[in-house]
Amino acid sequence: MYEHSARMQKLRWSCRRGMKELDEVLTGFVSAQREVLERGGWPGFECLLGEEDHHLWQWLVGGIECQEPLNRDIIDAVRKNG
């Protein structure tokens, strides 16, 4: 249980970005998908959080398609649940 809690804390911390609106989208996703993330769905999201803020904003809110196939599914999930 502690491992899941620590992982979720790390993900929430990583959602803190330089743009409040982006923070809200990302933390909204973590809240909505907590169970999925705790059951092992976090690696793709964690990888996405490694991207630059301006790219995340364009992909998640700006309507620009991500060209990286590994990120597309998680971007779609964040768009639906964030």
C-alpha positions as CSV (number, residue, x, y, z in Angstrom):
1,M,0.0,0.0,0.0
2,Y,2.8,2.4,0.9
3,E,4.4,1.9,-2.5
4,H,1.1,2.9,-4.2
5,S,0.7,5.9,-2.0
6,A,4.3,7.0,-2.7
7,R,3.8,6.5,-6.4
8,M,0.7,8.6,-6.4
9,Q,2.4,11.4,-4.4
10,K,5.2,11.4,-7.0
11,L,2.7,11.5,-9.9
12,R,0.8,14.4,-8.3
13,W,4.0,16.3,-7.6
14,S,5.1,15.8,-11.2
15,C,1.8,17.3,-12.4
16,R,2.9,20.6,-10.9
17,R,3.9,22.5,-13.9
18,G,4.7,26.1,-14.9
19,M,1.1,26.7,-16.0
20,K,-1.8,26.4,-13.6
21,E,-4.2,25.3,-16.4
22,L,-1.9,22.4,-17.3
23,D,-1.6,21.5,-13.6
24,E,-5.4,21.3,-13.4
25,V,-5.7,19.1,-16.5
26,L,-3.0,16.7,-15.3
27,T,-4.1,16.5,-11.6
28,G,-7.7,16.0,-12.8
29,F,-6.6,13.0,-14.7
30,V,-4.7,11.6,-11.7
31,S,-7.8,12.1,-9.5
32,A,-10.2,10.5,-12.1
33,Q,-7.9,7.6,-12.9
34,R,-6.3,6.9,-9.4
35,E,-7.4,3.3,-9.3
36,V,-6.1,2.6,-12.8
37,L,-2.8,4.3,-12.0
38,E,-2.4,2.4,-8.8
39,R,-3.0,-0.9,-10.5
40,G,0.0,-0.3,-12.8
41,G,-1.2,2.2,-15.4
42,W,1.3,4.8,-14.3
43,P,4.3,4.2,-16.5
44,G,2.8,5.7,-19.7
45,F,1.5,8.7,-17.7
46,E,4.9,9.1,-16.0
47,C,6.6,9.1,-19.4
48,L,4.2,11.8,-20.6
49,L,5.0,14.0,-17.6
50,G,8.6,14.0,-18.8
51,E,7.7,16.1,-21.8
52,E,8.0,19.9,-22.1
53,D,5.1,22.0,-20.8
54,H,4.5,23.6,-24.2
55,H,4.2,20.3,-25.9
56,L,1.9,18.9,-23.2
57,W,-0.3,22.0,-23.6
58,Q,-0.5,21.7,-27.4
59,W,-1.3,18.0,-27.3
60,L,-3.8,18.1,-24.4
61,V,-5.6,21.3,-25.0
62,G,-4.3,22.9,-28.2
63,G,-5.7,20.2,-30.5
64,I,-2.3,19.3,-32.0
65,E,-1.6,15.6,-32.5
66,C,1.4,14.0,-30.8
67,Q,3.6,12.3,-33.3
68,E,5.0,9.9,-30.7
69,P,2.9,6.7,-30.8
70,L,3.8,5.8,-27.2
71,N,2.2,9.0,-25.9
72,R,-1.0,9.0,-28.1
73,D,-3.1,6.6,-26.0
74,I,-2.3,8.3,-22.7
75,I,-2.9,11.8,-24.3
76,D,-6.3,10.6,-25.4
77,A,-7.1,9.3,-21.9
78,V,-6.0,12.6,-20.3
79,R,-8.2,14.5,-22.8
80,K,-11.2,12.4,-21.8
81,N,-10.6,12.4,-18.1
82,G,-8.6,15.4,-17.2
